[in-house]
Amino acid sequence: MILTFEIPGVIQPQERPRFSRKGKNVKTYDAPKSRDFKDFVKLVAYQNKPSELIAEPVKLKADIYLMPPKKYHTGPKRALIASGELLPTTKPDLDNLIKGIKDGCNKIIWHDDSQIVEMNVRKFYSEQPRAEVTIEWLEG
């Protein structure tokens, strides 16, 4: 089976966890931007979820489109972006971009992102920031 959906807008990279201390107890929590993005991914995932949670191994493919920096808003640079020759090689890292998407799909599309056995994640520039996600699994 194959499930494809798009997450519109800027893809928020996973930020470092935050900590709070009350006496000897330390609590860990997501940074607000990361938490809000995961909530948005949950909403999009819920709108595209399969009839049952996926229990089988999952192959995840994601193409993440980032806004190009202002220095690339010239004609020649736009042409390179359109042809796919100019790719983002700066931060954010791919693994930080995909974490929020994987976590947002937990308990909505699959039981846990530990079910992902294969992953193909790429990043590109685009004037329309978004993530195009494809999930593939064998129906059991």
MDTraj code that builds the backbone (N, CA, C; nanometers):
import mdtraj as md
import numpy as np

residues = "MET ILE LEU THR PHE GLU ILE PRO GLY VAL ILE GLN PRO GLN GLU ARG PRO ARG PHE SER ARG LYS GLY LYS ASN VAL LYS THR TYR ASP ALA PRO LYS SER ARG ASP PHE LYS ASP PHE VAL LYS LEU VAL ALA TYR GLN ASN LYS PRO SER GLU LEU ILE ALA GLU PRO VAL LYS LEU LYS ALA ASP ILE TYR LEU MET PRO PRO LYS LYS TYR HIS THR GLY PRO LYS ARG ALA LEU ILE ALA SER GLY GLU LEU LEU PRO THR THR LYS PRO ASP LEU ASP ASN LEU ILE LYS GLY ILE LYS ASP GLY CYS ASN LYS ILE ILE TRP HIS ASP ASP SER GLN ILE VAL GLU MET ASN VAL ARG LYS PHE TYR SER GLU GLN PRO ARG ALA GLU VAL THR ILE GLU TRP LEU GLU GLY".split()
xyz = np.array([
    [0.0855, -0.1185, 0.0000],
    [0.0000, 0.0000, 0.0000],
    [0.0892, 0.1236, 0.0000],
    [0.0362, 0.2301, -0.0578],
    [0.1097, 0.3559, -0.0623],
    [0.0168, 0.4683, -0.0172],
    [0.0690, 0.5544, 0.0670],
    [-0.0028, 0.6721, 0.1155],
    [0.0840, 0.7931, 0.0866],
    [0.0272, 0.8938, 0.0185],
    [0.1010, 1.0153, -0.0156],
    [0.0228, 1.1356, 0.0322],
    [0.0929, 1.2315, 0.0942],
    [0.0295, 1.3563, 0.1347],
    [0.1328, 1.4677, 0.1403],
    [0.0839, 1.5898, 0.1472],
    [0.1701, 1.7082, 0.1503],
    [0.1487, 1.7835, 0.2808],
    [0.2585, 1.8271, 0.3402],
    [0.2535, 1.9134, 0.4581],
    [0.2886, 2.0534, 0.4081],
    [0.1901, 2.1431, 0.3997],
    [0.2175, 2.2753, 0.3444],
    [0.2909, 2.3652, 0.4443],
    [0.3627, 2.4622, 0.3902],
    [0.4288, 2.5614, 0.4751],
    [0.5714, 2.5235, 0.5101],
    [0.6310, 2.6092, 0.5923],
    [0.7705, 2.5917, 0.6326],
    [0.7825, 2.4702, 0.7246],
    [0.8770, 2.3841, 0.6950],
    [0.9008, 2.2645, 0.7765],
    [0.9957, 2.3038, 0.8895],
    [0.9490, 2.2882, 1.0117],
    [1.0246, 2.3287, 1.1299],
    [1.1231, 2.2188, 1.1692],
    [1.2530, 2.2502, 1.1721],
    [1.3477, 2.1478, 1.2196],
    [1.3296, 2.1230, 1.3690],
    [1.3568, 2.0014, 1.4112],
    [1.3467, 1.9655, 1.5527],
    [1.4521, 2.0432, 1.6304],
    [1.4092, 2.1124, 1.7345],
    [1.5020, 2.1873, 1.8191],
    [1.5465, 2.0999, 1.9350],
    [1.6499, 2.1423, 2.0017],
    [1.6974, 2.0690, 2.1194],
    [1.5893, 2.0690, 2.2263],
    [1.5790, 1.9601, 2.3031],
    [1.4774, 1.9561, 2.4089],
    [1.5074, 2.0588, 2.5174],
    [1.4019, 2.1012, 2.5860],
    [1.4142, 2.1967, 2.6967],
    [1.4029, 2.1195, 2.8270],
    [1.4580, 2.1770, 2.9320],
    [1.4558, 2.1132, 3.0633],
    [1.4060, 2.2123, 3.1671],
    [1.3312, 2.1615, 3.2629],
    [1.2930, 2.2428, 3.3789],
    [1.3184, 2.1589, 3.5031],
    [1.3516, 2.2263, 3.6112],
    [1.3871, 2.1562, 3.7336],
    [1.2981, 2.2065, 3.8471],
    [1.2431, 2.1122, 3.9225],
    [1.1697, 2.1406, 4.0456],
    [1.2349, 2.0558, 4.1531],
    [1.3172, 2.1178, 4.2330],
    [1.3905, 2.0413, 4.3335],
    [1.4859, 1.9465, 4.2646],
    [1.4713, 1.8178, 4.2931],
    [1.5580, 1.7170, 4.2315],
    [1.4981, 1.6592, 4.1035],
    [1.3734, 1.6929, 4.0739],
    [1.3063, 1.6400, 3.9552],
    [1.3376, 1.7260, 3.8329],
    [1.3745, 1.6607, 3.7230],
    [1.4013, 1.7297, 3.5973],
    [1.2991, 1.6819, 3.4952],
    [1.2329, 1.7766, 3.4311],
    [1.1321, 1.7448, 3.3295],
    [1.1860, 1.7876, 3.1930],
    [1.1708, 1.7016, 3.0940],
    [1.2128, 1.7310, 2.9572],
    [1.0887, 1.7586, 2.8729],
    [1.0969, 1.8609, 2.7881],
    [0.9839, 1.8902, 2.6999],
    [1.0337, 1.9517, 2.5700],
    [0.9469, 1.9461, 2.4658],
    [0.9798, 2.0028, 2.3348],
    [0.9797, 2.1545, 2.3414],
    [1.0654, 2.2154, 2.2596],
    [1.0631, 2.3604, 2.2427],
    [0.9288, 2.3977, 2.1790],
    [0.8765, 2.5162, 2.2076],
    [0.7431, 2.5527, 2.1558],
    [0.7282, 2.5414, 2.0042],
    [0.8270, 2.5862, 1.9268],
    [0.8153, 2.5773, 1.7802],
    [0.8068, 2.4317, 1.7349],
    [0.8886, 2.3456, 1.7939],
    [0.8871, 2.2032, 1.7573],
    [0.7541, 2.1396, 1.7955],
    [0.7037, 2.1717, 1.9127],
    [0.5759, 2.1158, 1.9588],
    [0.4618, 2.1600, 1.8668],
    [0.4598, 2.2897, 1.8326],
    [0.3541, 2.3401, 1.7442],
    [0.3599, 2.2749, 1.6066],
    [0.4823, 2.2552, 1.5537],
    [0.4942, 2.1918, 1.4232],
    [0.4464, 2.0474, 1.4277],
    [0.4825, 1.9741, 1.5319],
    [0.4365, 1.8349, 1.5447],
    [0.2849, 1.8288, 1.5524],
    [0.2228, 1.9242, 1.6219],
    [0.0767, 1.9297, 1.6289],
    [0.0170, 1.9526, 1.4903],
    [0.0805, 2.0392, 1.4103],
    [0.0330, 2.0641, 1.2746],
    [0.0468, 1.9382, 1.1892],
    [0.1592, 1.8680, 1.2026],
    [0.1794, 1.7431, 1.1276],
    [0.0736, 1.6411, 1.1684],
    [0.0406, 1.6345, 1.2968],
    [-0.0640, 1.5421, 1.3433],
    [-0.1969, 1.5732, 1.2752],
    [-0.2285, 1.7018, 1.2608],
    [-0.3524, 1.7418, 1.1945],
    [-0.3531, 1.6965, 1.0483],
    [-0.2441, 1.7221, 0.9769],
    [-0.2349, 1.6812, 0.8365],
    [-0.2380, 1.5284, 0.8258],
    [-0.1656, 1.4601, 0.9150],
    [-0.1636, 1.3130, 0.9135],
    [-0.3031, 1.2577, 0.9397],
    [-0.3755, 1.3170, 1.0337],
    [-0.5107, 1.2708, 1.0657],
    [-0.6025, 1.2819, 0.9440],
    [-0.5852, 1.3893, 0.8657],
    [-0.6671, 1.4089, 0.7459],
    [-0.6334, 1.3079, 0.6367],
    [-0.5167, 1.2440, 0.6453],
    [-0.4709, 1.1509, 0.5414],
    [-0.4497, 1.0096, 0.5928],
    [-0.4914, 0.9812, 0.7130],
    [-0.4597, 0.8535, 0.7768],
    [-0.5273, 0.7354, 0.7079],
    [-0.4635, 0.6186, 0.7137],
    [-0.5271, 0.4973, 0.6599],
    [-0.6402, 0.4524, 0.7527],
    [-0.7196, 0.3575, 0.7080],
    [-0.8341, 0.3120, 0.7882],
    [-0.7908, 0.2500, 0.9209],
    [-0.6730, 0.1878, 0.9229],
    [-0.6177, 0.1295, 1.0462],
    [-0.4726, 0.1724, 1.0593],
    [-0.4235, 0.1787, 1.1819],
    [-0.2819, 0.2091, 1.2032],
    [-0.1956, 0.1056, 1.1319],
    [-0.0894, 0.1519, 1.0687],
    [0.0015, 0.0602, 1.0012],
    [0.0792, -0.0170, 1.1080],
    [0.0787, -0.1490, 1.0986],
    [0.1508, -0.2329, 1.1940],
    [0.2734, -0.2973, 1.1300],
    [0.2847, -0.2869, 0.9973],
    [0.3929, -0.3508, 0.9236],
    [0.5146, -0.2574, 0.9153],
    [0.6282, -0.3108, 0.8680],
    [0.7444, -0.2252, 0.8430],
    [0.7114, -0.1190, 0.7377],
    [0.7702, -0.0015, 0.7535],
    [0.7359, 0.1149, 0.6712],
    [0.8582, 0.1659, 0.5964],
    [0.8358, 0.2047, 0.4695],
    [0.9350, 0.2793, 0.3925],
    [0.8848, 0.4231, 0.3843],
    [0.9686, 0.5169, 0.4243],
    [0.9300, 0.6584, 0.4275],
    [1.0130, 0.7355, 0.3266],
    [0.9442, 0.8123, 0.2427],
    [1.0119, 0.9009, 0.1482],
    [0.9584, 1.0412, 0.1720],
    [1.0484, 1.1385, 0.1820],
    [1.0055, 1.2767, 0.2023],
    [1.0934, 1.3704, 0.1211],
    [1.0295, 1.4544, 0.0411],
    [1.0980, 1.5625, -0.0290],
    [1.0590, 1.6911, 0.0416],
    [1.1584, 1.7589, 0.0971],
    [1.1342, 1.8793, 0.1764],
    [1.1806, 2.0001, 0.0960],
    [1.0905, 2.0941, 0.0781],
    [1.1171, 2.2133, -0.0018],
    [1.1303, 2.3331, 0.0913],
    [1.2485, 2.3966, 0.0868],
    [1.2797, 2.5104, 0.1725],
    [1.2804, 2.6390, 0.0909],
    [1.2465, 2.7494, 0.1549],
    [1.2541, 2.8799, 0.0883],
    [1.4011, 2.9108, 0.0589],
    [1.4313, 2.9582, -0.0625],
    [1.5702, 2.9949, -0.0910],
    [1.6062, 3.1245, -0.0179],
    [1.7323, 3.1402, 0.0218],
    [1.7719, 3.2649, 0.0865],
    [1.7589, 3.3824, -0.0099],
    [1.7502, 3.5022, 0.0446],
    [1.7314, 3.6214, -0.0391],
    [1.8438, 3.6402, -0.1400],
    [1.9643, 3.5943, -0.1065],
    [2.0759, 3.6107, -0.2002],
    [2.0553, 3.5292, -0.3280],
    [1.9602, 3.4350, -0.3274],
    [1.9323, 3.3536, -0.4452],
    [1.8103, 3.4035, -0.5228],
    [1.7664, 3.5248, -0.4974],
    [1.6471, 3.5769, -0.5646],
    [1.6810, 3.6480, -0.6957],
    [1.7963, 3.6185, -0.7532],
    [1.8339, 3.6756, -0.8827],
    [1.7889, 3.5811, -0.9936],
    [1.7805, 3.6336, -1.1140],
    [1.7361, 3.5526, -1.2279],
    [1.8165, 3.4268, -1.2499],
    [1.9507, 3.4375, -1.2575],
    [2.0303, 3.3153, -1.2817],
    [2.0160, 3.2114, -1.1698],
    [2.0109, 3.2571, -1.0446],
    [1.9975, 3.1629, -0.9325],
    [1.8602, 3.0964, -0.9346],
    [1.7558, 3.1701, -0.9685],
    [1.6215, 3.1122, -0.9773],
    [1.6160, 3.0045, -1.0851],
    [1.6866, 3.0277, -1.1943],
    [1.6896, 2.9276, -1.3015],
    [1.7591, 2.8004, -1.2530],
    [1.8675, 2.8155, -1.1759],
    [1.9374, 2.6991, -1.1215],
    [1.8488, 2.6235, -1.0218],
    [1.7721, 2.6987, -0.9425],
    [1.6804, 2.6358, -0.8467],
    [1.5724, 2.5588, -0.9221],
    [1.5154, 2.6214, -1.0241],
    [1.4078, 2.5578, -1.1014],
    [1.4562, 2.4294, -1.1695],
    [1.5812, 2.4286, -1.2134],
    [1.6332, 2.3101, -1.2815],
    [1.6808, 2.2027, -1.1834],
    [1.6855, 2.2369, -1.0542],
    [1.7302, 2.1412, -0.9534],
    [1.8808, 2.1343, -0.9391],
    [1.9526, 2.2283, -1.0012],
    [2.0989, 2.2286, -0.9931],
    [2.1505, 2.2948, -0.8664],
    [2.0727, 2.3859, -0.8087],
    [2.1141, 2.4551, -0.6870],
    [2.0359, 2.3954, -0.5697],
    [2.1068, 2.3250, -0.4835],
    [2.0436, 2.2541, -0.3724],
    [2.0886, 2.3129, -0.2384],
    [2.0038, 2.3045, -0.1363],
    [2.0410, 2.3572, -0.0049],
    [2.1431, 2.2680, 0.0656],
    [2.2595, 2.3227, 0.0919],
    [2.3651, 2.2471, 0.1611],
    [2.3966, 2.3094, 0.2964],
    [2.3094, 2.3973, 0.3425],
    [2.3282, 2.4618, 0.4730],
    [2.2260, 2.4068, 0.5713],
    [2.2335, 2.4529, 0.6946],
    [2.1369, 2.4101, 0.7960],
    [2.0000, 2.4595, 0.7558],
    [1.8940, 2.3910, 0.7942],
    [1.8857, 2.2794, 0.8870],
    [1.9238, 2.1456, 0.8232],
    [1.9724, 2.0556, 0.9079],
    [2.0099, 1.9213, 0.8648],
    [1.8851, 1.8403, 0.8306],
    [1.9025, 1.7461, 0.7384],
    [1.7907, 1.6591, 0.6992],
    [1.7319, 1.5833, 0.8176],
    [1.8181, 1.5300, 0.9050],
    [1.7652, 1.4495, 1.0160],
    [1.6820, 1.5342, 1.1109],
    [1.7155, 1.6624, 1.1290],
    [1.6338, 1.7487, 1.2140],
    [1.5024, 1.7868, 1.1462],
    [1.5016, 1.7950, 1.0134],
    [1.3788, 1.8270, 0.9409],
    [1.2793, 1.7110, 0.9454],
    [1.3272, 1.5879, 0.9374],
    [1.2365, 1.4724, 0.9291],
    [1.1834, 1.4300, 1.0660],
    [1.2526, 1.4653, 1.1746],
    [1.2109, 1.4204, 1.3081],
    [1.0688, 1.4642, 1.3434],
    [1.0359, 1.5900, 1.3176],
    [0.9022, 1.6386, 1.3504],
    [0.7942, 1.5683, 1.2695],
    [0.8261, 1.5367, 1.1443],
    [0.7306, 1.4662, 1.0589],
    [0.7090, 1.3241, 1.1112],
    [0.8177, 1.2546, 1.1432],
    [0.8054, 1.1177, 1.1957],
    [0.7280, 1.1163, 1.3273],
    [0.7625, 1.2057, 1.4186],
    [0.6941, 1.2098, 1.5484],
    [0.5472, 1.2473, 1.5342],
    [0.5167, 1.3361, 1.4395],
    [0.3781, 1.3778, 1.4188],
    [0.2891, 1.2670, 1.3637],
    [0.3487, 1.1685, 1.2987],
    [0.2715, 1.0576, 1.2416],
    [0.2503, 0.9426, 1.3405],
    [0.3228, 0.9443, 1.4539],
    [0.3066, 0.8395, 1.5548],
    [0.1629, 0.8343, 1.6053],
    [0.1094, 0.7137, 1.6197],
    [-0.0244, 0.6867, 1.6726],
    [-0.1371, 0.7401, 1.5829],
    [-0.1020, 0.7918, 1.4640],
    [-0.2039, 0.8368, 1.3691],
    [-0.1929, 0.7572, 1.2396],
    [-0.0712, 0.7461, 1.1876],
    [-0.0495, 0.6686, 1.0655],
    [0.0107, 0.5329, 1.0994],
    [0.1110, 0.5312, 1.1864],
    [0.1724, 0.4071, 1.2331],
    [0.1756, 0.4076, 1.3843],
    [0.2059, 0.2924, 1.4432],
    [0.2121, 0.2850, 1.5893],
    [0.3281, 0.3679, 1.6416],
    [0.4484, 0.3477, 1.5840],
    [0.5668, 0.4188, 1.6290],
    [0.6650, 0.4303, 1.5133],
    [0.7433, 0.5378, 1.5119],
    [0.8361, 0.5564, 1.4009],
    [0.9504, 0.4552, 1.4021],
    [0.9568, 0.3706, 1.5026],
    [1.0552, 0.2610, 1.5014],
    [1.0209, 0.1588, 1.3920],
    [0.8995, 0.1644, 1.3379],
    [0.8581, 0.0739, 1.2294],
    [0.9234, 0.1110, 1.0966],
    [0.9842, 0.2292, 1.0883],
    [1.0476, 0.2720, 0.9638],
    [1.1757, 0.1918, 0.9442],
    [1.1793, 0.1168, 0.8337],
    [1.2954, 0.0329, 0.8051],
    [1.3784, 0.0882, 0.6895],
    [1.3205, 0.1815, 0.6164],
    [1.3911, 0.2434, 0.5041],
    [1.3432, 0.3865, 0.4912],
    [1.4383, 0.4782, 0.4658],
    [1.4015, 0.6183, 0.4583],
    [1.4813, 0.6868, 0.3472],
    [1.4129, 0.7680, 0.2688],
    [1.4754, 0.8477, 0.1640],
    [1.4267, 0.9910, 0.1838],
    [1.5148, 1.0784, 0.2302],
    [1.4780, 1.2172, 0.2586],
    [1.5687, 1.3076, 0.1770],
    [1.5072, 1.4039, 0.1064],
    [1.5835, 1.4978, 0.0243],
    [1.5342, 1.6388, 0.0524],
    [1.6233, 1.7365, 0.0312],
    [1.5797, 1.8748, 0.0465],
    [1.6133, 1.9549, -0.0783],
    [1.5203, 2.0445, -0.1119],
    [1.5288, 2.1276, -0.2314],
    [1.4900, 2.2700, -0.1939],
    [1.5168, 2.3613, -0.2850],
    [1.4654, 2.4973, -0.2712],
    [1.3354, 2.5090, -0.3493],
    [1.2444, 2.5927, -0.2991],
    [1.1196, 2.6209, -0.3698],
    [1.0579, 2.7469, -0.3103],
    [0.9865, 2.8196, -0.3924],
    [0.9132, 2.9380, -0.3433],
    [0.7892, 2.8962, -0.2635],
    [0.7477, 2.7700, -0.2758],
    [0.6356, 2.7154, -0.1987],
    [0.6908, 2.6121, -0.1017],
    [0.7280, 2.6546, 0.0211],
    [0.7827, 2.5572, 0.1165],
    [0.6778, 2.4527, 0.1545],
    [0.7245, 2.3279, 0.1660],
    [0.6338, 2.2179, 0.1969],
    [0.7150, 2.0902, 0.2129],
    [0.6474, 1.9829, 0.2509],
    [0.7064, 1.8492, 0.2495],
    [0.6091, 1.7574, 0.1779],
    [0.6616, 1.6819, 0.0824],
    [0.5822, 1.5819, 0.0127],
    [0.6234, 1.4462, 0.0702],
    [0.5287, 1.3786, 0.1331],
    [0.5573, 1.2560, 0.2080],
    [0.4909, 1.1363, 0.1407],
    [0.5668, 1.0292, 0.1241],
    [0.5145, 0.9033, 0.0715],
    [0.5499, 0.7918, 0.1705],
    [0.4476, 0.7164, 0.2089],
    [0.4654, 0.6065, 0.3026],
    [0.4232, 0.4789, 0.2307],
    [0.5093, 0.3794, 0.2352],
    [0.4817, 0.2530, 0.1675],
    [0.4937, 0.1384, 0.2676],
    [0.4005, 0.0443, 0.2599],
    [0.4037, -0.0729, 0.3485],
    [0.3317, -0.1879, 0.2806],
    [0.3641, -0.3083, 0.3231],
    [0.2949, -0.4264, 0.2744],
    [0.1759, -0.4524, 0.3661],
    [0.0624, -0.4694, 0.3072],
    [-0.0572, -0.4953, 0.3898],
    [-0.0525, -0.6377, 0.4421],
    [-0.0710, -0.6500, 0.5734],
    [-0.0571, -0.7812, 0.6359],
    [-0.1818, -0.8598, 0.6492],
])
top = md.Topology()
chain = top.add_chain()
for i, resn in enumerate(residues, 1):
    res = top.add_residue(resn, chain, resSeq=i)
    for name in ("N", "CA", "C"):
        top.add_atom(name, md.element.get_by_symbol(name[0]), res)
traj = md.Trajectory(xyz[None], top)
